[in-house]
């Protein structure tokens, strides 16, 4: 099974390196039943050196998914797996290869309903409309340790809960997003 490629993705050398790592791990085949999807900052080209590979999966039965992750990845460095609450029950698995830390999250919801996927899509769309200065500000904020959603809100001058704001913006159309960016403090990019 091939990777589910998100719209608006921006393939960078680091993206290609991450894809090679995932292919070497055989995640597309081993996790195919769970629709593994590459999300986060690497696919949309705003990753920083410490960015990890984020995969989300659709999981209906947590016990078998957990067992599979343990069998596949427990021999890797910093392996950790736990159940947690991420707007509902989730399995969170983390481990490291020589090139990347990898985080796999399984939830009982479709990929399209997953918050990480929705946020990545709206962030990618916003990147189509922001100025170079706003894009650089987002990356600079991330380098300073600020998470992606707050970095977008700060760069765009939006106040409130960044995670809720990105959830709401995920349902906005391109015209609404472009208008939001045009009202921000930094000039809009030519589009």
Secondary structure, 3 states (H helix, E strand, C coil): CCCECCCCCCCCHHHHHHHHHHHHCCHHHHCHHHCCEEECCCCCCCCCCCCCEEEEEECCCHHHHHHHHHHHHCCCEEEEEEEEECCCEEEEEEEECCCCEEEEEEECCCHHHCHHHHHHHHHHHHHHHCCHHHHHHHHHHHHCCCCHHHHHHHHHCCCCCHHHHHHHHCCCCHHHHHHHHHCCCCCCCCC
